[in-house]
Amino acid sequence: MAFSDTLLAEAEPVWAAQYDHPFVTELAAGTLDADAFRHWVEQDYRYLLDYADVFSLAAASADDEETAARLAETAHRILADEMDLHRSFAEEYGLTPADLEAVGKAPTCQAYTDHLVRTAREGDLPTIAAAVYPCGQGYLDVADYMAEISDGEHRYTPFVEKYTSDAFRETVAWMRDLVDELADEHPGAHDRMRAAFHRSARLEHDFWEMAYAREQWAVGPRKQVAVDAD
C-alpha cells in the first residue's frame, strides 16, 4: 500500500467529519450563512499567503531541480490563481485585497499556519510534503462530495468548481505522488510525516468549524491610551 493510502486510511474519521460538517453541507446546498462564508474567505486568504510561502521554502529544500521547480510553480499558482477565487468572492462583500491582507488571523488559522511554517523552517522535505498534503487532498475530496450532494447552481458554485477542476486535480495528484516518492526514499521519516499529516488533517476539519462559528480571539489586546504631554 502506498504511504499516502495508509495516511488517508488512518485519517478516515477526520474526512468523514469534514463531510458531515454543516459548513460543508450548507455550502453545497447554497444555504450557508453569508457571514460564515465571509469569515472563511478572509481567513483562508490569510492562510494561503503562508501556504504559498511554505511551498517556496520547500522548494529550497528539494534535492533535484524538477521537484524544486514544481514546488515553486505551485507557490506561484496559489498566489496567482487560487487566491483569485477569494478576491472575487471578497468583491461581493466590498472587500479589497488590502482589506483581506489586514485581517487578523483567528486562533485556528493562526495554529494551522504556525504548524505549517514551523514545519517548513525546521523539518525536512518529506515532512513538509506530508504537512501540506491534507489541504489539497481534503479540498478536492470535500468539493467532490459537495458536487455530489448539490441540487444545482448557486452563489457558492464557483467554490465547488474551483476545487473540482482538472487543474486542481492534477496538482493534488502530484502532491500525493511526491508524498509517496519521498516516503519510499526516506523510510526513517515516516513517523515525522505521519505526525505532520495528521496534525494538518485535524486542523483542516477545525478550519471549517472556525469559519462556521466565526471564531475570534476571546480577549483582544489592551488599547493604548494617549497621554497629553505636560
Disulfide bonds with the S-S distance in Angstrom:
none
